[in-house]
Amino acid sequence: ECDELRQRMTQIVDRMDVPRHCRTTFSTYHDQQLREQGNADYFITSGDKICFFFEKDVFDDKGEFTVPKQQSLNKVGHGETHRSFCLRSHIQKCFLSQGIARKLGLVNPVILQSMYIFKQPRIGGEVTPHQDATFLHTEPLGRVLGFWVALEDATVNNGCLWFIPGSHSSGISRRMVRTPKGTYPLTDFVGRERAYDKEKFVAAPVKKGGAVLIHGEVVHRSAENTSEDSRHVYAFHLMEALDTRWSPENWLQPTEELPFPPLYTK
Ligand SMILES: O=C(O)CCC(=O)C(=O)O
């Protein structure tokens, strides 16, 4: 399954249309602002599509790749990867996620988003310490669960996850919210990420095919990848929809046509 997913992603990247705002030449401060606005628009509308997010400096000032295309992406997300192209059936059938969710007592889990994360060799960027509920906020808290499946060995050298044990029980310190319609930037933060003691993080290396379950409030991070190996991962987030309010201020919003799909097939 891991290899199938990797092959499928190789095809998608081969055929990808690079988003225009990545290709455009940006030379002035104003151009730079346009690029940032393009990035923000692209992100906030990515909830129901396949969108491509690149590592830093993978385009030159003419918009041409400076690295092989297959090694340029940071991640692909956040919607269509689970709504179609077979990955939804991977989530529902293959990754044992239905069985795990049932064992955890989830009554009506829905799939919020999914991401294929590359952590490219040598250039894979770090993911700074955060809690997923900062971006995927519910009332009450404690209803979001990440499934993070290693499609290759994830090691301390190539950027495995690190966690602060016990940090899931201290609430959240920051939320990403949509700003009022017609204003820019499109999202903002309320509150601030706490300063975390680096020494408190514990590494969680896993073998290819291993799954890590991420509590929505646990503080986690991953380091940059300076090794020669990639660290591909398929990650998706579930929400227990029973008696849960999805915040209308979240960046990611379901619509009537595209509600969050249920995890359970029967
Ligand atoms: O894969 C990574 O490096 C980070 C993933 C992550 O933070 C998440 O899935 O919540």
The ligand as a Gaussian input file, in Angstrom:
#p B3LYP/6-31G(d) Opt

LIG

0 1
 O        4.975000      15.359000       8.881000
 C        5.394000      16.351000       9.482000
 O        6.558000      16.715000       9.384000
 C        4.481000      17.162000      10.361000
 C        3.071000      16.683000      10.320000
 C        2.177000      17.327000      11.313000
 O        2.557000      18.192000      12.073000
 C        0.776000      16.898000      11.380000
 O        0.360000      16.025000      10.585000
 O        0.051000      17.432000      12.240000

